[in-house]
Amino acid sequence: MIMNGSNAILLVDNDPFREIYRIFSLTKYGQKLSREVRYSRYQPVHVSNDKWVELLGWDVNNLLHHLEAYAITKSFVIQSGNLFSEHERIMLYITAVIHDFAEAVRGDKMFDMKTAVDEREELKCLSYILKELFDGHSNGGIEFRHIEEAYQEVMSGRNPKLRQAFNAIERVGYLTTGCRAWMVEKEIEDDGLKYGLLWLTHNVLFNQIPKLLEYSDSYFSVRSFLKVKASLISEAFMGMEDLIFDYEPEELVRNSTRFADAKRSWFSTRL
């Protein structure tokens, strides 16, 4: 049992946080997300969504991504020891399973493509969806006020500690998929798919490594994750330059400085 003030959320075989996900998955919003994929910017037109998920895992399915985020969050919290109170853990778990619900209406934009306006509109849309689906209903033992509080505390940034923690969690998820893309690319003979996977890896490395290195000083789980992936990340940084130049030269030029900076940060940091 997890206590929240004078109230309690029962953690039984039917995980209440997964129940929130299940409820959403059965709605028109959930069904729409189940048919869509993340990182489609790098998905060749001849590669089906099912094949994309087969290659890169559940995280690239817009609906299943929430379960992956929840799994990462649980690992993050467990490895954090006493850093988070029971109440804070609840807030992070709820956030993991609801955070991208608005993409069913707003669509999915990659990390580096979102603007401040996009973020604000997504938050408004998420608030609407949460109220529509969960206010006044049974949510596996979690009252709507808990869901609303997670929205305010974490998603809207009212609690900087939790907002930063979830940002670290999301970045671990991005890098996990980037590393998988790098590994999968080695087995691919289809040039279009190969270069798409390389560009996905390239994007993730320069967008996520600098901040994750920063977070590794604050979060044991981030440091541990980077240590586990260290040889793969180093290999990707070193091998990328020989493989990427013939594809999307405009994007390469636009982000070459950021990639170089991320690479330099990676190889100059002792984990």
N, C-alpha and C positions, 0 to 999 in steps of 0.2 A: 504494500500500500504506500502510495506517495502522498504525503500530507501537504496541503496548501492552506495555511492558516487553520481555520476551524473545519475545513472541508477536506475530503479525501478523494483521490482518484484510484480506483482499484486496478492494479495491473494483474490481470488473470490471463488465461490462455488466449483469450480474444484481446489482443493488444489494442487499447483504446486509441492509440495514435494511428495505427494501421486501419482502424475502423473509420476514422475521418477520411483517410485515403479511399477506402472502399466505397463509402457513401458518395464521394465525389466521382469516383470512376464510373458509377452507374448512371450519372446524369449526362445531359447533352454536352456539357462542358468536358467531362471526362472522356466521353466517347470521341469527341473531336480531337483531344490531345493524343488519344491512343493511336490515331491514324497519322500522326505527324512526327517528324524527327527533328532533332537538334543538329547543329552544324551542317545544315543543308546547303549552306554557302559553298561547302567543299565536296558535296555529293554530286558526282557526275549524273547527268540526266538519265543515262541508261542503267543506273544502279537503283534497284527498288528500295523502298523504305525497309522492307523485311531484310534484305541483304545488308543494308547499312547497319541495322541493329544486330544482325548475326555477326558482323565483323567487329563492331565496337562495343557491344554490350547494351544492357538495359538503359544505361545512362543517356543514350542518344535517342531513346523513345521519350517523347514529351510527357507522357503520363507516368511510365515506369521510372523516369528520372527522380520522381519524388520518393520512391522507395529506396533508391540508391542513396539519395541525400540523407534519408532517415538512418540508413545503415552507417554511413560515414559519421553522422552526428552522434550516434550511440557510441561508436568507437572513440570519437573525439572526447566525449564527456567522460567515459570510463577512464581513459588515459590521463584526464585532467585532474584526477584525484579529488581533492576538496576545493578546487577552484570555483565550482558552481554549487549553489545551494539546490535543494530539491525543487524549489519553485523555479529557479533559473533553468534547471534541466527540463522541466515541463515546457517552459517557454521555447526552448531550442527544439525540442522534439516536435511540438506543434508546428513551429515555423518550417521545419524540414518537410513536413507533409503537405503544407499549403502554399509554399512561397511562390510557385509559378502557376497557380491556378488561373491567373488573369490572362495567361498566354492563349487560353482557349478563345478569348475575345480579341485581344490585342495582337496576337501573333508572337512568334519567337524571334528575338533579335540577339545576336551574339554579344558577348561581354563588351567588346570594344566598339560596338555599333550603337549602343544605347546612349541616349542623351538624357539630360536632367528632366526634360519634358516627358520623355518616354517613361522614366521612373515614376514621375508624379501621376501620369495617366494610368499606369499599371496599378499603382497603389489604390487609386480611386475605384478601378474596376475590381480589384481583389476584394475591397471592402463590400462592394455590392454583391459579389458572388457569395462571400461568407455569410452575409445576412440572409440572402435568399435561401441558401441550402442548410444552414445550421442554427439560425435563430429560432428558438421555440421548439426544437426537435431533440430527440435523444441521439447523442453522438458517442455512443460506446462508453459512457461514463464521464465524458468531458463536457461540461456546460459551455454554452456559447460564450459566456463571459471570459472563460479561459482562452478561447480562440481569439476573441476580440482583444484580449490583453496581449497575446503573443503578436498579433498584428501591430498593435500600438508600440509595444516594447521593442520588438526586434525589427519588423519590416519598416515601420515608420521611424525607427531610430531614436525613440524616446529613452531607451536604455543603451548608452554607448558601449558598455561592456558586452552586452549580448549581441548588439549589432556587429561589433568587430569580430566576435567569436563566430557568428554565422558567416560573415564574409570570409574568414579563414576556412571554414568548412566548405563553402562553395568553391573556393580556389583549389582546395585539395581534390574536389571532384573534377574540376576542369583539367588539372594536371594528370589525374588518373586516366582520363580519356585520351589526353594527348600522348601519354606514354604508350597506351595500348595502340593508338594509331601508328606510332613509330614501329612497334613490334610487328603489327599486321602488315605494314607496307612491304616488309622484306619478303613476304610470301606472295606478293601480288605481281602478276605479269601485265595486267591491263594498265597501259600507260596513264589513261585518264584517271582511273581510280588510284593508282600509285601516287600521282602528283597531288590529287585531292587530299590524301592521307598525309602527305608530307606538308602540305600547306596548313592543314589542321594542327599538326605538331608544331610547326613554325610559329603559328599564331599563339598557341597556348604557352610556349616557352617564353616569349618576350612579354606576354601579358601577365603571367602568373609567377614566374620565378622570383623577380625582385621583391614582390610583396610577401611571398611565402618565406623567403629568406629572412625578411624583417619579422614576420610572425613566429619564426622558429625560435626566437629569443623569448617569446612569451608563452608559447604552447608546446608542451612536450610532444604531443601527438603530431604536430606539424614537423618538428625536428626529426622525430622517429620516421615519419613517412618519407621525408627527403633523404634520410640515410638509406632506407630500403631501396629507394628508386635512384640513388646517386649514380651508379654505374650506367644505368639506362639513360638518365638525363645527360650525363657527360658525353655518352656516345652520340646522342641525338644532336647536341650542340656541335660536336666536332664533325659529324657526318653530314649534317644538313647542308653545309656550304657547297659540297661537291655535287649535290643532287637537285638543288632547288632552282638554279639560275635560269633554266630554260622555260620556266613556267611563271606566268603572271609577273612580268618584270616591273610593272608599275607598283604593285603592292610590295615587291621586294625593296624597291628604292624608297618607297614611302616609310617602310618600317625597318630599314637596314640599321639605322642608328639605335633604335630601341632593342633590336635583336643583339647587336654588338654589346650594348650596355648590359643586357641581361646575361649574356655569355660571360662577360668580364666579371660581373658580380658573382656568378655561380662559381667560377674557378678561383676566385680570390677569397671565398668564404670557407672557413673551417667549421664543419658541422660538429 
